[in-house]
Amino acid sequence: MGGLLLMRREARELTSGNMSCKIDGMISKYNEPAQLRQALDRVLPAVVKPGRYVGGEWNMARKDWAAAKVRMAFLFPDVYEVAMSNLALRILYGLVNDDPRFLCERAFAPWPDMAAKMREEGIPLYGLESFRPLRAFDALGATLQYELSYTNILHMLDLAGIPRRSEQRREGKWPWLIAGGPGAYNPEPLAPFFDLFLLGDGEELLPAVLEQIGADAGRGAPRPETLRRLAGRRGVYAPALYTPVVDGRGVFQGVRAETSAPAPVQKAAVTDLDKTYFPIRCLVPYNETVHDRVVLEVMRGCTRGCRFCQAGMTGRPLRERAPELLRRQAREIVQATGYEEISLVSLSTGDYSEVGGLLRALTADMAGLGVNVSLPSLRVDSFDVNLAAEVGKTRKSGLTFAPEAGTQRLRDVINKGVRDEDLLRTVAAAFAAGWSNIKLYYMIGLPTETKEDLDGIAAQAEAVLAAGGGRRGGARVTVSVSTFVPKPHTPFQWAAQDDRDTILAKQAYLREKLRRSPVRLQYHDADMSVAEAALARGDRRVARLLEVLADDGAMFDSWSEWFRPEIWREAFRKTNLSAGDFTGARDLAAALPWDHLSAGVAKEFLRAEALKAERGEKTADCRLVCGLCGVCGDSV
């Protein structure tokens, strides 16, 4: 514990805004890869897991720096083990490197011990493939997978010796800063830092953007000209061309776009997944990562319409890959990587129309290779125990289900089509087939939640345990409770989040309800959930908050051992903001900071769904009845 506290104190001292100046002043010392490698040789013995920082993995791309017309680095604002498990990294890294015009390298957030050493030695953040400083690249592409990684982005820019704000990079040859991923659907907290945000699927959009950057650089076009040209493409948001508008009281009224800029910006979407790039020669890390396995994306999008789910709304429409294509990809990737597990991923893999046949075929294909096939995302109402038996032929691990709410009333409010009898029938069959570990996911703080809904979580967990014969029968049940975070582009984007004290009171209530039960209870940190909501629904004022947080030492905020609520409270005070400015309820008629960005789902549909939630009315799966959401052209 003493060592961790020391690292935290050092991190705070070594992450001030002034430290980026030290790297900027010394960066010429490490312009050449050989020089940077020599510097790393001095510091790597003093840090944990030095393998995070040396590259050289199996299937790593090795491209000619001088021959590439555009050189990009993919930035993931978290530690190596998390980053290397990310599907977007695998896809975009392979996609860009397969194009002879481009190259793509990687850079991840150094763990605090390594970041401190880099600042001490003046070592700039670099690409893992060539060991060239990030400021030598033409473009840096960050993925915004979760809001609590945003402070790490600022630390990465500081370590690279790159000015944080885009307005500071207008003069000189700085890399283009580009971001995509789920966070791009409300990028306003990061808008002052990035040149471009890419909305939607990147397989076709990113190469087109890189091509334009390369072409304009080749003819010496000024940066503002390129910015405006790129902003004309579907899926490209250039925040410098949009100005937030507030009234005399400082109340947000909307966003004003320049005449040449589209409003709203529409997301890009690939239409045929079978013809869309998917990587075969995936990187194989030497370090253990969060997910060491083949990842097969069986489909994209979801038709269920859960009202809290941002991915389900922004990922529409549903698109599937053909089973034969997936089987071929699985065989080729296993041969190219040597992985011993294949995971079939999507928002809800059990809803893939050919899941049974595909799973049986893959299990047969891999039978002689000792390769396990897994389904990480299961719905109670699409779960088939015979299907699960196929998964468990190689290895029976635990099963995870997400009822989300403890009562049928609240499940109807959130449009989660799961009944108690469905869950109990499913887990009973799973226990009978040999599974002993069941994990149940719930949320607290959902709109209209009452004490009875919390009681329902405990009661349902106890019923699941009883279905497995209780503790004496060998059943083990874990309840994982997260806090509802209202997300943009969902029917609940107007809803309030519980304040910190209310969250803590509900967690304590559940603890007491299950105190004498063998059911294991886990829950998220209340302060982290409030911080996440503030970033998720924030506007451009939050950019200054992020800068203060980074300057005061906030980093790796998505890691509970590094999240420091006192820094967040002080940052809100310094910026004259409060979490409640962003977590409170909003009027259905109010302008929202992300209204100028479209995920394809009409705001009228989201508003209608919010009203249906208040009445406890359900909406059918859109594969059965079109909900007129607007993605396919029709809207309410």
QUICOR-V673994 format. One record per residue. N is the residue number from 1. RES is the residue in one letter. PSI is psi in radians with two decimals (999 if undefined). NEAR is the number of other C-alpha atoms within 10 Angstrom. Layout:
<<N & RES & PSI & NEAR> <N & RES & PSI & NEAR>>
This chain:
<<1 & M & -0.69 & 6> <2 & G & -0.70 & 7> <3 & G & -0.69 & 8> <4 & L & -0.75 & 11> <5 & L & -0.65 & 11> <6 & L & -0.74 & 11> <7 & M & -0.68 & 15> <8 & R & -0.76 & 20> <9 & R & -0.73 & 12> <10 & E & -0.70 & 15> <11 & A & -0.72 & 21> <12 & R & -0.70 & 18> <13 & E & -0.53 & 14> <14 & L & 0.16 & 22> <15 & T & 0.45 & 25> <16 & S & 2.74 & 18> <17 & G & -0.47 & 18> <18 & N & -0.42 & 11> <19 & M & -0.48 & 19> <20 & S & -0.50 & 23> <21 & C & -0.64 & 17> <22 & K & -0.77 & 19> <23 & I & -0.71 & 25> <24 & D & -0.67 & 18> <25 & G & -0.43 & 11> <26 & M & 0.01 & 15> <27 & I & -0.50 & 19> <28 & S & -0.41 & 12> <29 & K & -0.40 & 14> <30 & Y & 0.67 & 20> <31 & N & -0.48 & 16> <32 & E & 2.45 & 13> <33 & P & -0.68 & 16> <34 & A & -0.68 & 13> <35 & Q & -0.72 & 14> <36 & L & -0.68 & 20> <37 & R & -0.69 & 16> <38 & Q & -0.71 & 11> <39 & A & -0.70 & 17> <40 & L & -0.64 & 20> <41 & D & -0.50 & 12> <42 & R & -0.58 & 11> <43 & V & -0.45 & 16> <44 & L & -0.61 & 18> <45 & P & -0.29 & 10> <46 & A & 0.07 & 12> <47 & V & 2.78 & 15> <48 & V & 2.53 & 12> <49 & K & 1.08 & 13> <50 & P & -0.33 & 15> <51 & G & -0.28 & 16> <52 & R & -0.38 & 21> <53 & Y & 0.20 & 21> <54 & V & -0.16 & 16> <55 & G & -2.61 & 18> <56 & G & 0.29 & 17> <57 & E & 2.83 & 16> <58 & W & 2.33 & 14> <59 & N & 0.22 & 15> <60 & M & 2.44 & 19> <61 & A & 2.33 & 20> <62 & R & 1.73 & 13> <63 & K & 2.72 & 17> <64 & D & 1.98 & 11> <65 & W & -0.79 & 15> <66 & A & -0.49 & 8> <67 & A & -0.35 & 12> <68 & A & 2.36 & 17> <69 & K & -0.57 & 18> <70 & V & 2.27 & 23> <71 & R & 2.11 & 23> <72 & M & 2.55 & 26> <73 & A & 2.28 & 27> <74 & F & 2.10 & 22> <75 & L & 2.20 & 25> <76 & F & 2.01 & 25> <77 & P & 0.87 & 28> <78 & D & 3.12 & 27> <79 & V & 2.78 & 18> <80 & Y & -0.82 & 24> <81 & E & -0.60 & 17> <82 & V & -0.80 & 15> <83 & A & -0.75 & 23> <84 & M & -0.15 & 24> <85 & S & -0.06 & 19> <86 & N & 2.25 & 16> <87 & L & -0.65 & 17> <88 & A & -0.70 & 19> <89 & L & -0.83 & 20> <90 & R & -0.76 & 19> <91 & I & -0.92 & 17> <92 & L & -0.58 & 21> <93 & Y & -0.83 & 23> <94 & G & -0.73 & 23> <95 & L & -0.88 & 21> <96 & V & -0.72 & 21> <97 & N & -0.37 & 20> <98 & D & -0.21 & 16> <99 & D & 2.12 & 12> <100 & P & -0.27 & 13> <101 & R & -0.35 & 16> <102 & F & 2.88 & 22> <103 & L & 2.66 & 25> <104 & C & 2.23 & 28> <105 & E & -3.06 & 27> <106 & R & 2.58 & 24> <107 & A & 2.29 & 28> <108 & F & 2.90 & 27> <109 & A & 2.10 & 25> <110 & P & 2.48 & 23> <111 & W & 2.64 & 19> <112 & P & -0.59 & 22> <113 & D & -0.71 & 15> <114 & M & -0.68 & 22> <115 & A & -0.71 & 22> <116 & A & -0.74 & 22> <117 & K & -0.70 & 19> <118 & M & -0.70 & 21> <119 & R & -0.69 & 20> <120 & E & -0.73 & 14> <121 & E & -0.12 & 16> <122 & G & 0.51 & 25> <123 & I & 2.11 & 27> <124 & P & 2.71 & 32> <125 & L & 2.48 & 30> <126 & Y & 2.90 & 25> <127 & G & 2.35 & 26> <128 & L & -0.36 & 20> <129 & E & -0.80 & 20> <130 & S & -0.21 & 21> <131 & F & 0.58 & 25> <132 & R & 2.50 & 23> <133 & P & 2.57 & 24> <134 & L & -0.50 & 27> <135 & R & -0.16 & 23> <136 & A & -0.17 & 17> <137 & F & 2.81 & 22> <138 & D & -0.54 & 20> <139 & A & 2.50 & 22> <140 & L & 2.13 & 23> <141 & G & 1.96 & 25> <142 & A & 2.53 & 22> <143 & T & 2.29 & 24> <144 & L & 1.44 & 21> <145 & Q & -0.55 & 18> <146 & Y & 2.53 & 16> <147 & E & -0.59 & 19> <148 & L & 0.11 & 23> <149 & S & -0.03 & 21> <150 & Y & -0.63 & 26> <151 & T & -0.54 & 25> <152 & N & -0.53 & 24> <153 & I & -0.75 & 26> <154 & L & -0.66 & 26> <155 & H & -0.67 & 27> <156 & M & -0.72 & 26> <157 & L & -0.74 & 20> <158 & D & -0.81 & 26> <159 & L & -0.47 & 29> <160 & A & -0.16 & 22> <161 & G & 0.50 & 25> <162 & I & 2.26 & 23> <163 & P & 2.45 & 17> <164 & R & -0.85 & 20> <165 & R & 2.43 & 18> <166 & S & -0.58 & 20> <167 & E & -0.41 & 13> <168 & Q & -0.13 & 13> <169 & R & 0.21 & 18> <170 & R & -0.52 & 13> <171 & E & 2.46 & 10> <172 & G & 3.00 & 8> <173 & K & 1.38 & 12> <174 & W & 2.65 & 19> <175 & P & 2.60 & 20> <176 & W & 2.30 & 22> <177 & L & 2.08 & 23> <178 & I & 2.51 & 23> <179 & A & 2.59 & 25> <180 & G & -2.94 & 24> <181 & G & -3.13 & 19> <182 & P & -0.65 & 19> <183 & G & -0.28 & 23> <184 & A & -0.23 & 23> <185 & Y & -0.31 & 26> <186 & N & 1.47 & 26> <187 & P & 0.11 & 31> <188 & E & -0.64 & 24> <189 & P & -0.41 & 24> <190 & L & 0.01 & 28> <191 & A & -0.71 & 25> <192 & P & -0.21 & 20> <193 & F & -0.45 & 23> <194 & F & 2.62 & 23> <195 & D & -0.67 & 23> <196 & L & 2.55 & 26> <197 & F & 2.40 & 27> <198 & L & 2.09 & 29> <199 & L & 2.23 & 29> <200 & G & -2.68 & 26> <201 & D & 2.36 & 19> <202 & G & -0.10 & 22> <203 & E & -0.64 & 19> <204 & E & -0.55 & 14> <205 & L & -0.81 & 20> <206 & L & -0.82 & 20> <207 & P & -0.62 & 17> <208 & A & -0.68 & 14> <209 & V & -0.79 & 21> <210 & L & -0.68 & 22> <211 & E & -0.76 & 15> <212 & Q & -0.72 & 17> <213 & I & -0.78 & 22> <214 & G & -0.75 & 20> <215 & A & -0.77 & 15> <216 & D & -0.64 & 16> <217 & A & -0.63 & 16> <218 & G & -0.51 & 10> <219 & R & 0.16 & 8> <220 & G & 0.48 & 9> <221 & A & 2.45 & 12> <222 & P & 2.64 & 12> <223 & R & -0.78 & 18> <224 & P & -0.58 & 12> <225 & E & -0.78 & 11> <226 & T & -0.69 & 16> <227 & L & -0.81 & 21> <228 & R & -0.62 & 17> <229 & R & -0.74 & 16> <230 & L & -0.62 & 21> <231 & A & -0.29 & 23> <232 & G & -0.13 & 15> <233 & R & 2.49 & 19> <234 & R & 2.31 & 17> <235 & G & -0.06 & 25> <236 & V & 2.17 & 26> <237 & Y & 2.08 & 33> <238 & A & 1.69 & 21> <239 & P & -0.43 & 23> <240 & A & -0.31 & 19> <241 & L & 0.13 & 18> <242 & Y & 2.37 & 18> <243 & T & 2.15 & 13> <244 & P & 2.49 & 15> <245 & V & 2.27 & 13> <246 & V & 2.72 & 12> <247 & D & -3.04 & 9> <248 & G & -0.37 & 6> <249 & R & 0.04 & 6> <250 & G & 0.19 & 8> <251 & V & 2.29 & 10> <252 & F & 2.29 & 16> <253 & Q & -0.19 & 14> <254 & G & -2.95 & 18> <255 & V & 2.33 & 19> <256 & R & 2.17 & 14> <257 & A & 2.56 & 17> <258 & E & 2.76 & 13> <259 & T & -0.67 & 9> <260 & S & -0.14 & 11> <261 & A & 2.39 & 20> <262 & P & 2.57 & 20> <263 & A & 2.02 & 17> <264 & P & 2.85 & 15> <265 & V & 2.16 & 23> <266 & Q & 2.46 & 20> <267 & K & 2.73 & 24> <268 & A & 2.50 & 21> <269 & A & 2.28 & 20> <270 & V & 2.53 & 16> <271 & T & -0.50 & 13> <272 & D & 1.79 & 10> <273 & L & -0.49 & 16> <274 & D & -0.49 & 16> <275 & K & 0.05 & 9> <276 & T & 2.46 & 11> <277 & Y & 2.41 & 14> <278 & F & 2.33 & 19> <279 & P & 2.47 & 19> <280 & I & -0.89 & 20> <281 & R & 1.26 & 18> <282 & C & 2.63 & 23> <283 & L & 2.43 & 21> <284 & V & 1.83 & 21> <285 & P & 2.63 & 21> <286 & Y & -0.55 & 12> <287 & N & 2.63 & 15> <288 & E & 2.35 & 14> <289 & T & 3.07 & 16> <290 & V & -0.72 & 13> <291 & H & 1.73 & 15> <292 & D & 1.51 & 18> <293 & R & 2.91 & 22> <294 & V & 2.35 & 25> <295 & V & 2.02 & 23> <296 & L & 2.07 & 20> <297 & E & 1.87 & 18> <298 & V & -0.49 & 26> <299 & M & 2.91 & 22> <300 & R & 2.36 & 23> <301 & G & 3.03 & 18> <302 & C & 2.57 & 26> <303 & T & 0.03 & 21> <304 & R & -0.66 & 19> <305 & G & 0.57 & 25> <306 & C & 2.28 & 25> <307 & R & -0.24 & 26> <308 & F & -0.19 & 25> <309 & C & 1.89 & 20> <310 & Q & -0.76 & 20> <311 & A & -0.66 & 17> <312 & G & -0.57 & 22> <313 & M & -0.81 & 26> <314 & T & -0.35 & 23> <315 & G & -0.07 & 23> <316 & R & 2.66 & 22> <317 & P & 2.97 & 20> <318 & L & 2.32 & 15> <319 & R & 2.35 & 17> <320 & E & 2.68 & 18> <321 & R & 2.59 & 20> <322 & A & 2.47 & 14> <323 & P & -0.73 & 20> <324 & E & -0.65 & 12> <325 & L & -0.76 & 11> <326 & L & -0.67 & 18> <327 & R & -0.74 & 17> <328 & R & -0.76 & 12> <329 & Q & -0.73 & 17> <330 & A & -0.82 & 22> <331 & R & -0.77 & 14> <332 & E & -0.69 & 15> <333 & I & -0.72 & 21> <334 & V & -0.75 & 21> <335 & Q & -0.62 & 12> <336 & A & -0.31 & 16> <337 & T & -0.52 & 18> <338 & G & 0.19 & 14> <339 & Y & 2.68 & 17> <340 & E & 0.19 & 15> <341 & E & 2.48 & 19> <342 & I & 2.23 & 22> <343 & S & 2.21 & 21> <344 & L & 1.93 & 25> <345 & V & 2.64 & 20> <346 & S & -3.08 & 22> <347 & L & -0.52 & 21> <348 & S & 1.47 & 22> <349 & T & -0.51 & 24> <350 & G & -0.31 & 23> <351 & D & -0.09 & 19> <352 & Y & 2.26 & 23> <353 & S & -0.44 & 15> <354 & E & 0.47 & 15> <355 & V & -0.70 & 17> <356 & G & -0.89 & 15> <357 & G & -0.70 & 12> <358 & L & -0.78 & 19> <359 & L & -0.75 & 21> <360 & R & -0.70 & 14> <361 & A & -0.76 & 16> <362 & L & -0.69 & 23> <363 & T & -0.72 & 23> <364 & A & -0.74 & 12> <365 & D & -0.64 & 15> <366 & M & 0.02 & 19> <367 & A & -0.73 & 14> <368 & G & -0.03 & 8> <369 & L & -0.10 & 12> <370 & G & 0.50 & 12> <371 & V & 2.19 & 21> <372 & N & 2.59 & 21> <373 & V & 2.29 & 25> <374 & S & 2.69 & 23> <375 & L & 1.74 & 20> <376 & P & -0.32 & 16> <377 & S & 1.90 & 19> <378 & L & 2.44 & 20> <379 & R & 2.49 & 19> <380 & V & -0.73 & 21> <381 & D & -0.01 & 16> <382 & S & 0.16 & 15> <383 & F & 2.39 & 20> <384 & D & 2.09 & 16> <385 & V & -0.54 & 18> <386 & N & -0.63 & 13> <387 & L & -0.79 & 16> <388 & A & -0.56 & 21> <389 & A & -0.61 & 16> <390 & E & -0.73 & 20> <391 & V & -0.68 & 20> <392 & G & 0.06 & 19> <393 & K & -0.65 & 12> <394 & T & -0.76 & 17> <395 & R & 2.21 & 13> <396 & K & 1.78 & 18> <397 & S & -2.94 & 14> <398 & G & 2.88 & 14> <399 & L & 2.51 & 20> <400 & T & 2.31 & 21> <401 & F & 2.71 & 21> <402 & A & 1.45 & 19> <403 & P & -0.47 & 24> <404 & E & -0.69 & 22> <405 & A & 2.71 & 27> <406 & G & -0.16 & 24> <407 & T & 2.74 & 22> <408 & Q & -0.62 & 19> <409 & R & -0.83 & 15> <410 & L & -0.55 & 22> <411 & R & -0.57 & 22> <412 & D & -0.65 & 23> <413 & V & -0.75 & 27> <414 & I & 0.01 & 30> <415 & N & 0.66 & 24> <416 & K & 1.87 & 21> <417 & G & 1.11 & 20> <418 & V & 2.24 & 20> <419 & R & 2.70 & 16> <420 & D & -0.76 & 16> <421 & E & -0.57 & 9> <422 & D & -0.82 & 14> <423 & L & -0.83 & 21> <424 & L & -0.67 & 20> <425 & R & -0.71 & 14> <426 & T & -0.84 & 21> <427 & V & -0.56 & 27> <428 & A & -0.75 & 18> <429 & A & -0.66 & 18> <430 & A & -0.76 & 24> <431 & F & -0.75 & 22> <432 & A & -0.51 & 14> <433 & A & -0.02 & 15> <434 & G & -0.09 & 13> <435 & W & 2.54 & 22> <436 & S & -0.34 & 22> <437 & N & 2.13 & 20> <438 & I & 2.30 & 22> <439 & K & 2.34 & 18> <440 & L & 2.25 & 20> <441 & Y & 2.32 & 18> <442 & Y & 2.87 & 19> <443 & M & 2.52 & 20> <444 & I & 2.74 & 24> <445 & G & 0.16 & 22> <446 & L & 2.64 & 24> <447 & P & 2.38 & 20> <448 & T & 0.12 & 14> <449 & E & 2.47 & 16> <450 & T & 3.05 & 14> <451 & K & -0.62 & 9> <452 & E & -0.54 & 11> <453 & D & -0.62 & 21> <454 & L & -0.73 & 22> <455 & D & -0.64 & 16> <456 & G & -0.59 & 17> <457 & I & -0.86 & 26> <458 & A & -0.75 & 20> <459 & A & -0.73 & 16> <460 & Q & -0.70 & 20> <461 & A & -0.74 & 24> <462 & E & -0.67 & 17> <463 & A & -0.67 & 17> <464 & V & -0.75 & 26> <465 & L & -0.75 & 28> <466 & A & -0.58 & 17> <467 & A & -0.40 & 20> <468 & G & 0.24 & 26> <469 & G & 0.20 & 17> <470 & G & -2.98 & 17> <471 & R & -0.64 & 15> <472 & R & -0.48 & 9> <473 & G & 0.01 & 13> <474 & G & 0.03 & 14> <475 & A & 2.46 & 20> <476 & R & 2.18 & 21> <477 & V & 2.28 & 26> <478 & T & 2.30 & 18> <479 & V & 2.11 & 23> <480 & S & 2.11 & 17> <481 & V & 2.06 & 20> <482 & S & 2.91 & 20> <483 & T & 2.34 & 23> <484 & F & 2.25 & 23> <485 & V & 2.00 & 27> <486 & P & 2.18 & 30> <487 & K & 2.57 & 24> <488 & P & 2.69 & 25> <489 & H & 0.51 & 29> <490 & T & 2.82 & 26> <491 & P & -0.35 & 28> <492 & F & 0.28 & 29> <493 & Q & -0.32 & 24> <494 & W & -0.19 & 24> <495 & A & 2.76 & 23> <496 & A & 2.65 & 20> <497 & Q & 2.53 & 26> <498 & D & 2.52 & 24> <499 & D & 2.99 & 17> <500 & R & -0.81 & 15> <501 & D & -0.66 & 11> <502 & T & -0.73 & 13> <503 & I & -0.82 & 23> <504 & L & -0.67 & 14> <505 & A & -0.70 & 11> <506 & K & -0.68 & 17> <507 & Q & -0.73 & 23> <508 & A & -0.66 & 11> <509 & Y & -0.78 & 15> <510 & L & -0.66 & 17> <511 & R & -0.77 & 17> <512 & E & -0.69 & 12> <513 & K & -0.60 & 15> <514 & L & 0.24 & 19> <515 & R & -0.69 & 12> <516 & R & 0.14 & 8> <517 & S & 2.59 & 15> <518 & P & -0.20 & 15> <519 & V & 2.29 & 21> <520 & R & 2.32 & 15> <521 & L & 2.27 & 19> <522 & Q & 2.59 & 14> <523 & Y & 2.78 & 17> <524 & H & 2.69 & 15> <525 & D & 2.25 & 16> <526 & A & -0.73 & 20> <527 & D & -0.66 & 20> <528 & M & -0.68 & 21> <529 & S & -0.69 & 21> <530 & V & -0.74 & 23> <531 & A & -0.73 & 21> <532 & E & -0.75 & 23> <533 & A & -0.68 & 24> <534 & A & -0.67 & 24> <535 & L & -0.64 & 27> <536 & A & -0.66 & 25> <537 & R & 0.31 & 25> <538 & G & 2.89 & 24> <539 & D & -2.87 & 21> <540 & R & -0.27 & 16> <541 & R & -0.46 & 16> <542 & V & -0.34 & 22> <543 & A & -0.77 & 21> <544 & R & -0.65 & 17> <545 & L & -0.78 & 23> <546 & L & -0.68 & 24> <547 & E & -0.75 & 19> <548 & V & -0.75 & 22> <549 & L & -0.85 & 23> <550 & A & -0.73 & 24> <551 & D & -0.52 & 22> <552 & D & 0.06 & 20> <553 & G & 0.09 & 23> <554 & A & 2.24 & 27> <555 & M & 2.74 & 30> <556 & F & 0.86 & 24> <557 & D & -0.32 & 21> <558 & S & -0.09 & 20> <559 & W & 2.10 & 13> <560 & S & -0.57 & 12> <561 & E & -0.23 & 10> <562 & W & -0.29 & 16> <563 & F & 2.25 & 18> <564 & R & 1.71 & 18> <565 & P & -0.50 & 15> <566 & E & -0.58 & 10> <567 & I & -0.71 & 16> <568 & W & -0.76 & 22> <569 & R & -0.71 & 16> <570 & E & -0.65 & 15> <571 & A & -0.71 & 23> <572 & F & -0.72 & 18> <573 & R & -0.78 & 12> <574 & K & -0.51 & 14> <575 & T & 0.11 & 14> <576 & N & 0.63 & 10> <577 & L & 2.94 & 15> <578 & S & 2.72 & 15> <579 & A & -0.61 & 19> <580 & G & -0.36 & 15> <581 & D & -0.42 & 11> <582 & F & -0.29 & 22> <583 & T & -0.13 & 26> <584 & G & 2.95 & 17> <585 & A & 2.60 & 16> <586 & R & 2.56 & 15> <587 & D & 2.50 & 9> <588 & L & -0.35 & 17> <589 & A & -0.06 & 8> <590 & A & 2.59 & 11> <591 & A & 2.43 & 15> <592 & L & 2.59 & 22> <593 & P & -0.31 & 22> <594 & W & 0.22 & 20> <595 & D & -0.41 & 17> <596 & H & 0.07 & 20> <597 & L & 2.29 & 22> <598 & S & 2.25 & 22> <599 & A & 0.12 & 24> <600 & G & -0.47 & 23> <601 & V & 2.19 & 23> <602 & A & 2.48 & 18> <603 & K & -0.55 & 20> <604 & E & -0.65 & 16> <605 & F & -0.79 & 18> <606 & L & -0.70 & 22> <607 & R & -0.75 & 19> <608 & A & -0.67 & 14> <609 & E & -0.64 & 26> <610 & A & -0.69 & 24> <611 & L & -0.65 & 16> <612 & K & -0.62 & 18> <613 & A & -0.72 & 23> <614 & E & -0.58 & 13> <615 & R & -0.07 & 11> <616 & G & 0.47 & 17> <617 & E & 2.46 & 16> <618 & K & 2.75 & 19> <619 & T & 2.35 & 21> <620 & A & 2.69 & 15> <621 & D & 2.27 & 16> <622 & C & -0.10 & 16> <623 & R & -0.39 & 11> <624 & L & -0.78 & 8> <625 & V & 2.17 & 9> <626 & C & 2.23 & 15> <627 & G & 0.02 & 19> <628 & L & 0.83 & 16> <629 & C & -0.31 & 23> <630 & G & -0.30 & 19> <631 & V & -0.67 & 17> <632 & C & 0.16 & 12> <633 & G & -0.52 & 10> <634 & D & 2.50 & 12> <635 & S & 2.87 & 15> <636 & V & 999 & 13>>
